[in-house]
Amino acid sequence: MSGSHFLSALRRTLGLGRKQLKVDSRHVVLITGCDSGLGHSLAVYCHDSLHMTVVSCCHNLKSEGAQLLQQRRPAGEAESRMHTLELDLLKTDSIDLVHQQLKDILSMNPDYRLKALVNNAGVMCFGEFEWQLPEQIEMQINCNLLGTMRLTRELLPLLRQQQGRIINVTSHCGLQALPAMGPYAASKAGLRFWTDSLRVELQQYGVEVVNFVPGSFVLDSNIAARQQQHAEKMSQAFSEEQHALYDSYFKAFNAYLKILSGFKAPNQLKNESLLAKFKDALTNSQPLSLYIEEPWRYRLYRWLFGICPTPLVDWLTVRFCAMPTFESAKMQSS
């Protein structure tokens, strides 16, 4: 590392020169996963509060969330600052189309600059690893990790040319793996370490890369809306031996998760602390490499996970999840 690079790293470490940059309608942000939950809320926040031009990518343009975003146009504005596009991260053609549509939007106004790509889209499937079908495992890895990589790679030349930044929304599951979420945790852990590598690579080109870890919004989004359908497919694939061993536990496990199933109406999160951290990640001249938003319970457990030996961490993990276990289901059925 050269002397200038060392001094730059030292300045960032000490927080010297950090300042909030102003953003307005000339600054364009592309956010994925905007049908509901965090993505929908961030799109609304960037549009209404930061007055940015937003490219909100939704999986289905006919979803309630997508339609609500398309309807947003402040009174008195001749042109909409909300551009809602359909994006399927599992399809290369869809990624290519969004890339072209983004270039078309940027060409509409010579003052437009691509401020950030916010990789938020994700899918989740609960179930012990033995239960999950290959297609369920691959869906989570393909969407959460590989799809995000494909989209980012496609947009990197634009981000590099316009000194934009990348904000990858990961998860506490990428910091501490949880039972019954193995493939999801693997995808988020992969996203976390890829983010770290990308940050080091792109700093030399003036592109900032941020790891953004929000708290749990599973009840406020549709990330697990199809959980009961996933569970039905798992059960149908069980062998006779697996049915005999798991059925009572499997039933209790999915009864506990039933609250997650079904598509929920999009809502705007009211977490001011999270939005303040997101604003800093998006607009600070020297964003932090990692932002974590978490309730005190998450913070306590994360601290304990870091200092305790593995057997105790395993016990704490089960307590943290507070979901039915094989032993608890067996006790209830006996």
ZARORO-62648 format. One line per field, with one value per residue (C-alpha): x, y, z; residue in three letters; residue number from 1. Coordinates in steps of 0.1 Angstrom, whole numbers, padded with zeros to 4 digits, m for minus. Example, Ala and Ser with C-alpha at 12.3 -4.5 7.8 and 13.67 -1.06 7.14 Angstrom:
REM ZARORO-62648
u: (0123, 0137) .
v: (m0045, m0011) .
w: (0078, 0071) .
setor: (ALA, SER) .
torke: (1, 2) .
//
This chain:
REM ZARORO-62648
u: (0000, 0014, 0018, m0011, m0034, m0023, m0031, m0065, m0073, m0062, m0084, m0114, m0107, m0107, m0137, m0119, m0136, m0170, m0198, m0234, m0238, m0269, m0291, m0321, m0340, m0308, m0296, m0309, m0311, m0320, m0336, m0345, m0372, m0397, m0430, m0432, m0412, m0379, m0374, m0409, m0402, m0368, m0382, m0408, m0383, m0358, m0387, m0407, m0380, m0348, m0365, m0344, m0353, m0361, m0359, m0379, m0376, m0404, m0408, m0444, m0456, m0492, m0485, m0501, m0467, m0457, m0489, m0487, m0452, m0463, m0490, m0465, m0462, m0460, m0484, m0468, m0441, m0443, m0424, m0426, m0395, m0406, m0398, m0411, m0396, m0401, m0371, m0366, m0331, m0333, m0336, m0306, m0330, m0348, m0315, m0304, m0337, m0335, m0300, m0312, m0342, m0319, m0297, m0328, m0339, m0304, m0304, m0337, m0319, m0282, m0280, m0290, m0263, m0266, m0261, m0265, m0276, m0294, m0294, m0324, m0343, m0343, m0363, m0364, m0376, m0377, m0370, m0342, m0317, m0328, m0363, m0356, m0358, m0330, m0350, m0358, m0321, m0311, m0338, m0324, m0288, m0297, m0318, m0301, m0265, m0260, m0288, m0275, m0240, m0253, m0272, m0243, m0219, m0242, m0245, m0208, m0196, m0224, m0217, m0179, m0183, m0207, m0190, m0221, m0221, m0234, m0255, m0260, m0287, m0276, m0289, m0281, m0281, m0250, m0233, m0246, m0262, m0295, m0311, m0338, m0324, m0292, m0294, m0307, m0279, m0254, m0266, m0264, m0230, m0218, m0233, m0215, m0180, m0185, m0194, m0162, m0142, m0160, m0154, m0116, m0117, m0138, m0123, m0095, m0122, m0141, m0170, m0181, m0196, m0216, m0230, m0263, m0278, m0314, m0333, m0359, m0387, m0400, m0435, m0436, m0426, m0435, m0401, m0416, m0451, m0450, m0438, m0468, m0466, m0429, m0437, m0463, m0438, m0413, m0438, m0448, m0412, m0407, m0399, m0419, m0390, m0389, m0427, m0424, m0396, m0405, m0443, m0453, m0422, m0428, m0465, m0456, m0428, m0449, m0479, m0455, m0446, m0481, m0482, m0456, m0476, m0498, m0491, m0493, m0501, m0470, m0464, m0440, m0416, m0415, m0381, m0364, m0331, m0329, m0338, m0311, m0285, m0297, m0295, m0259, m0250, m0265, m0254, m0223, m0190, m0173, m0200, m0192, m0183, m0210, m0243, m0263, m0298, m0310, m0331, m0314, m0322, m0303, m0274, m0272, m0272, m0247, m0224, m0228, m0223, m0189, m0175, m0190, m0176, m0193, m0215, m0229, m0234, m0254, m0276, m0280, m0289, m0318, m0330, m0327, m0348, m0375, m0390, m0403, m0376, m0376, m0374, m0402, m0425, m0418, m0426, m0459, m0470, m0462) .
v: (0000, 0034, 0062, 0081, 0051, 0046, 0082, 0079, 0047, 0064, 0094, 0072, 0052, 0084, 0097, 0128, 0146, 0128, 0151, 0147, 0153, 0170, 0150, 0161, 0151, 0150, 0120, 0087, 0056, 0021, m0001, m0038, m0057, m0028, m0047, m0047, m0044, m0026, m0021, m0004, 0018, 0028, 0037, 0059, 0075, 0084, 0098, 0117, 0127, 0129, 0141, 0119, 0102, 0066, 0035, 0011, m0025, m0049, m0086, m0080, m0047, m0057, m0061, m0037, m0023, m0016, 0001, 0023, 0034, 0041, 0064, 0087, 0121, 0152, 0180, 0206, 0183, 0180, 0147, 0118, 0110, 0075, 0050, 0015, m0014, m0052, m0072, m0109, m0116, m0152, m0141, m0127, m0111, m0092, m0079, m0068, m0050, m0031, m0020, m0006, 0011, 0027, 0040, 0054, 0072, 0086, 0100, 0118, 0146, 0156, 0165, 0130, 0110, 0075, 0079, 0044, 0008, m0006, m0044, m0053, m0081, m0114, m0146, m0169, m0204, m0218, m0255, m0278, m0285, m0321, m0309, m0283, m0294, m0287, m0261, m0242, m0241, m0230, m0203, m0186, m0188, m0178, m0148, m0135, m0140, m0149, m0127, m0097, m0103, m0105, m0072, m0055, m0067, m0054, m0019, m0016, 0004, 0030, 0031, 0035, 0062, 0082, 0076, 0059, 0036, 0001, m0006, m0044, m0052, m0083, m0099, m0108, m0143, m0134, m0126, m0156, m0186, m0197, m0232, m0239, m0211, m0227, m0218, m0183, m0177, m0191, m0167, m0137, m0147, m0150, m0116, m0102, m0114, m0105, m0070, m0068, m0079, m0055, m0026, m0031, m0035, m0005, 0021, 0027, 0038, 0061, 0037, 0031, m0002, m0006, m0036, m0026, m0050, m0041, m0057, m0084, m0072, m0107, m0098, m0065, m0080, m0108, m0124, m0155, m0152, m0186, m0205, m0228, m0237, m0244, m0266, m0285, m0294, m0305, m0328, m0343, m0352, m0369, m0406, m0429, m0429, m0391, m0389, m0412, m0392, m0356, m0353, m0340, m0317, m0305, m0297, m0277, m0259, m0247, m0239, m0215, m0199, m0196, m0159, m0154, m0168, m0149, m0116, m0085, m0050, m0028, m0005, 0022, 0014, 0040, 0031, 0065, 0050, 0027, 0055, 0077, 0050, 0044, 0081, 0082, 0051, 0068, 0104, 0105, 0114, 0086, 0060, 0033, m0001, m0017, m0004, m0025, m0016, m0039, m0039, m0044, m0081, m0086, m0065, m0086, m0119, m0107, m0097, m0131, m0149, m0132, m0141, m0175, m0209, m0228, m0251, m0221, m0202, m0232, m0232, m0194, m0197, m0220, m0196, m0167, m0183, m0194, m0218, m0253, m0280, m0317, m0323, m0298, m0312, m0348, m0338, m0321, m0352, m0377) .
w: (0000, m0010, 0015, 0000, 0003, 0039, 0048, 0030, 0050, 0082, 0075, 0069, 0101, 0121, 0103, 0091, 0062, 0066, 0055, 0043, 0006, m0007, m0031, m0052, m0083, m0104, m0083, m0094, m0072, m0083, m0056, m0061, m0042, m0041, m0042, m0003, 0029, 0032, m0006, m0009, 0021, 0009, m0025, m0009, 0014, m0013, m0034, m0008, 0018, m0002, m0034, m0055, m0088, m0080, m0102, m0082, m0094, m0086, m0093, m0106, m0120, m0112, m0075, m0051, m0041, m0077, m0085, m0055, m0065, m0101, m0087, m0068, m0084, m0062, m0071, m0094, m0108, m0146, m0147, m0124, m0103, m0097, m0125, m0117, m0136, m0136, m0126, m0122, m0109, m0121, m0157, m0176, m0202, m0174, m0160, m0195, m0201, m0168, m0177, m0209, m0193, m0167, m0194, m0212, m0179, m0174, m0210, m0204, m0185, m0189, m0152, m0141, m0122, m0110, m0072, m0060, m0067, m0036, m0038, m0016, m0034, m0017, m0011, 0020, 0027, 0062, 0068, 0080, 0053, 0049, 0042, 0016, m0020, m0044, m0063, m0030, m0021, m0055, m0056, m0025, m0037, m0073, m0062, m0031, m0042, m0079, m0092, m0072, m0086, m0122, m0118, m0102, m0128, m0155, m0139, m0128, m0158, m0153, m0115, m0121, m0148, m0126, m0093, m0079, m0049, m0041, m0010, m0005, 0020, 0038, 0070, 0106, 0092, 0073, 0107, 0126, 0108, 0123, 0122, 0096, 0075, 0062, 0025, 0032, 0057, 0032, 0005, 0028, 0042, 0006, m0001, 0029, 0019, m0017, m0006, 0014, m0016, m0039, m0016, m0017, m0055, m0063, m0039, m0064, m0089, m0065, m0061, m0025, m0014, 0018, 0037, 0052, 0078, 0088, 0116, 0109, 0087, 0078, 0093, 0072, 0039, 0015, 0016, 0032, 0018, 0001, 0032, 0034, m0002, 0003, 0033, 0014, m0013, 0013, 0030, m0003, m0010, 0024, 0024, 0047, 0071, 0071, 0076, 0106, 0121, 0113, 0109, 0144, 0145, 0109, 0117, 0148, 0130, 0101, 0123, 0142, 0108, 0095, 0103, 0076, 0048, 0025, 0007, 0028, 0017, 0013, 0042, 0050, 0079, 0106, 0119, 0121, 0132, 0102, 0078, 0093, 0088, 0053, 0045, 0058, 0037, 0007, 0010, 0033, 0015, 0033, 0042, 0068, 0054, 0076, 0090, 0114, 0126, 0154, 0185, 0219, 0219, 0186, 0199, 0231, 0213, 0187, 0215, 0232, 0200, 0196, 0231, 0239, 0230, 0203, 0225, 0243, 0210, 0197, 0228, 0225, 0188, 0196, 0224, 0200, 0173, 0198, 0172, 0178, 0180, 0174, 0212, 0221, 0194, 0207, 0243, 0232, 0212, 0239) .
setor: (MET, SER, GLY, SER, HIS, PHE, LEU, SER, ALA, LEU, ARG, ARG, THR, LEU, GLY, LEU, GLY, ARG, LYS, GLN, LEU, LYS, VAL, ASP, SER, ARG, HIS, VAL, VAL, LEU, ILE, THR, GLY, CYS, ASP, SER, GLY, LEU, GLY, HIS, SER, LEU, ALA, VAL, TYR, CYS, HIS, ASP, SER, LEU, HIS, MET, THR, VAL, VAL, SER, CYS, CYS, HIS, ASN, LEU, LYS, SER, GLU, GLY, ALA, GLN, LEU, LEU, GLN, GLN, ARG, ARG, PRO, ALA, GLY, GLU, ALA, GLU, SER, ARG, MET, HIS, THR, LEU, GLU, LEU, ASP, LEU, LEU, LYS, THR, ASP, SER, ILE, ASP, LEU, VAL, HIS, GLN, GLN, LEU, LYS, ASP, ILE, LEU, SER, MET, ASN, PRO, ASP, TYR, ARG, LEU, LYS, ALA, LEU, VAL, ASN, ASN, ALA, GLY, VAL, MET, CYS, PHE, GLY, GLU, PHE, GLU, TRP, GLN, LEU, PRO, GLU, GLN, ILE, GLU, MET, GLN, ILE, ASN, CYS, ASN, LEU, LEU, GLY, THR, MET, ARG, LEU, THR, ARG, GLU, LEU, LEU, PRO, LEU, LEU, ARG, GLN, GLN, GLN, GLY, ARG, ILE, ILE, ASN, VAL, THR, SER, HIS, CYS, GLY, LEU, GLN, ALA, LEU, PRO, ALA, MET, GLY, PRO, TYR, ALA, ALA, SER, LYS, ALA, GLY, LEU, ARG, PHE, TRP, THR, ASP, SER, LEU, ARG, VAL, GLU, LEU, GLN, GLN, TYR, GLY, VAL, GLU, VAL, VAL, ASN, PHE, VAL, PRO, GLY, SER, PHE, VAL, LEU, ASP, SER, ASN, ILE, ALA, ALA, ARG, GLN, GLN, GLN, HIS, ALA, GLU, LYS, MET, SER, GLN, ALA, PHE, SER, GLU, GLU, GLN, HIS, ALA, LEU, TYR, ASP, SER, TYR, PHE, LYS, ALA, PHE, ASN, ALA, TYR, LEU, LYS, ILE, LEU, SER, GLY, PHE, LYS, ALA, PRO, ASN, GLN, LEU, LYS, ASN, GLU, SER, LEU, LEU, ALA, LYS, PHE, LYS, ASP, ALA, LEU, THR, ASN, SER, GLN, PRO, LEU, SER, LEU, TYR, ILE, GLU, GLU, PRO, TRP, ARG, TYR, ARG, LEU, TYR, ARG, TRP, LEU, PHE, GLY, ILE, CYS, PRO, THR, PRO, LEU, VAL, ASP, TRP, LEU, THR, VAL, ARG, PHE, CYS, ALA, MET, PRO, THR, PHE, GLU, SER, ALA, LYS, MET, GLN, SER, SER) .
torke: (1, 2, 3, 4, 5, 6, 7, 8, 9, 10, 11, 12, 13, 14, 15, 16, 17, 18, 19, 20, 21, 22, 23, 24, 25, 26, 27, 28, 29, 30, 31, 32, 33, 34, 35, 36, 37, 38, 39, 40, 41, 42, 43, 44, 45, 46, 47, 48, 49, 50, 51, 52, 53, 54, 55, 56, 57, 58, 59, 60, 61, 62, 63, 64, 65, 66, 67, 68, 69, 70, 71, 72, 73, 74, 75, 76, 77, 78, 79, 80, 81, 82, 83, 84, 85, 86, 87, 88, 89, 90, 91, 92, 93, 94, 95, 96, 97, 98, 99, 100, 101, 102, 103, 104, 105, 106, 107, 108, 109, 110, 111, 112, 113, 114, 115, 116, 117, 118, 119, 120, 121, 122, 123, 124, 125, 126, 127, 128, 129, 130, 131, 132, 133, 134, 135, 136, 137, 138, 139, 140, 141, 142, 143, 144, 145, 146, 147, 148, 149, 150, 151, 152, 153, 154, 155, 156, 157, 158, 159, 160, 161, 162, 163, 164, 165, 166, 167, 168, 169, 170, 171, 172, 173, 174, 175, 176, 177, 178, 179, 180, 181, 182, 183, 184, 185, 186, 187, 188, 189, 190, 191, 192, 193, 194, 195, 196, 197, 198, 199, 200, 201, 202, 203, 204, 205, 206, 207, 208, 209, 210, 211, 212, 213, 214, 215, 216, 217, 218, 219, 220, 221, 222, 223, 224, 225, 226, 227, 228, 229, 230, 231, 232, 233, 234, 235, 236, 237, 238, 239, 240, 241, 242, 243, 244, 245, 246, 247, 248, 249, 250, 251, 252, 253, 254, 255, 256, 257, 258, 259, 260, 261, 262, 263, 264, 265, 266, 267, 268, 269, 270, 271, 272, 273, 274, 275, 276, 277, 278, 279, 280, 281, 282, 283, 284, 285, 286, 287, 288, 289, 290, 291, 292, 293, 294, 295, 296, 297, 298, 299, 300, 301, 302, 303, 304, 305, 306, 307, 308, 309, 310, 311, 312, 313, 314, 315, 316, 317, 318, 319, 320, 321, 322, 323, 324, 325, 326, 327, 328, 329, 330, 331, 332, 333, 334) .
//
